[in-house]
Amino acid sequence: MNYALCMKSTFLLGVFGLLVADRNACFAQCKETVSPSNNKKVHYHIVPLSGAKEYLTLTKTGEERVLNYHNDEFGQVYHVQMFTEIKFSSVKGNFSLYTTISSTDRSNWQSEFVLSTPVEPKELEKMKGTAQIEILLPDDKRVFKIDPKKNQLLHKAIACMH
């Protein structure tokens, strides 16, 4: 009797383990879409920084990798091109990515503010130990502490870029 009960328990634990492993595999997968401009597959992952309106995305199309900073509530309008910096403070080495703010014509129907910059594999590797991200704009400085939960999402996004 005990042997049969033990075997049933072992079987159920095995099934549970497979379900948990399958669930984790689904969450670890990259999101995918097709670019309307060139019909290529785009793999991406979203990392929230501050609520649902401010986040990073890492995208990969072929061998090209791009980091995007999105802010749906940003109120500034820039009329000339300006350089801005995205600083990563990481246990694997601090580094900065640079991008330009192009002229923006924001209105109620176009409220999203996006900074985009290419990212190299060595920078992706350094991102794995990120503790803080700073977005340095001409009139503003946004600082984000990266807690373990956000760092886990960042690791998943980095995994999508390989």
N, C-alpha and C positions, 0 to 999 in steps of 0.2 A: 504494500500500500504506500509506504513512504517513498519507494523507488518511483512509482508512477506519479506521485505528487511532485517529486523533485524534477522529473523529466518534463512535466507540464510547466513548472515554473521556469526551467531552463529554456524551454521553447518560447514561452511568452516573453522572457527577457531578451531573447535573440530577436524576436519580431519587433519588440519595442526599440531595440538598438538600431535595427535597420530603418525603422520609421524616423528615428531621430537623425540618423546619418543622412537619409534622403531629404529631410527638412532642411538641414544645414547646407546641403549641396544646392538646394533651390535658392536659399538666401544668398549664397556666395556667388551665384551667377551674375554676370554683367547684364545690364539692360542693353537692348539693341533696337536700333531704328534704321531706316534707310534715308540717306541724305536726299532731299528733293533737288538739289543743284547738280549732283553728279551720280546719283543712283547707287552709291557705294554704301556698304554696311558701316554703321557707326556704333561702336560700343561705348557705353558711358556709365557713370556711377555718380550719384548725388551724395554730398556730405553737407548736412545742415550746419550752419554756423550760429545763427541766431533766429530761432523760429522758422517758419515755413517761407519767409520772404527774403532770407539772406542765406546763401549757400554757395558751395563750390561744386563744380562738376569737373570730372576728369573724363576726357573723350579721346577715343582712338579711332582713326580712320586709316587703314593700311598701317604704315610705319609712323604716321604723324600722330603725336600726342599733344593735347592742348589742355591747359588748366583754365577754367573760367570762373570768375567771381561774379555772382549774380546778386543784385539788390533791387527788389521790387518797390522799395519805399524811399529810395534815395532822391532827395529833393533838389540837387544841384544841376545846373545846366552849364555846360562848357561850350564856348564859341570858338576856341582855338585848340590845336593839338597840344597836349601836355604829357610829359612822362610821369608815370606813377610806379610805385614799387610794391611788391607783395613779398614781405619778409617772413621767412620760416625760422623759428627758433626750435632746434632739434637736438636731441642727444647724439645724433649721428653727424652733426655739423650744421651750423647756421648758414643760410644762403638766401639770396633774393632773386626773384623773377621780375623782369621789367616789362612794362607794356605802355602803350600810349592811349590817352583818352582822345578819341576823335571828336570833332564837332558834334554836339548832340542837339537834336531838336525834339525834346520830349514834350509829350502832350498827354491828355487823359487816356488816349487809346494806345499810347506807347510809353508805359511807365517803367519798364524794366531797364536797369542800368547793368551793363556787362563789361567786364575787363577780361581780355583773352590774351594768353601768352603760351608759346610753345614750351614744352617741358621735356627734358632729356632723361634717359634711364638713370643716370647717376643722381639726378635731382629727385627722382621718384624714390630711389633707395634711401636718400637722406630724409625724405618726408615720413618714413616709417616711425621715426622717433619724435614726431612733432609735439611740442608742448604749447606753442603759441603761434598764431598767425596774425600779422599786422598788415592792414591795407593802408598805404600812405597816399592819400589824395591831396591835391593842392590846398583844399580848405578843410580837410577832415582827416582824422586818423581813427581807423576802426581796429580794435584789438580783440582777439578771440582766444580764450584759453581752451585748449583741446583736452577734454577729459578722456578717461579710458574708453567710454562708449563711442565718442566721436573718433577717437584714434582707431578703434576697431573698424568703423565705417571707412575711415581713410585707408586702412590696410586693405579692405575689400576693394576699394576703388583702385588702389595701386595694383592689386592682383589682376584687375581687368585690363591693365595697360600692357601686360606682358604677352 
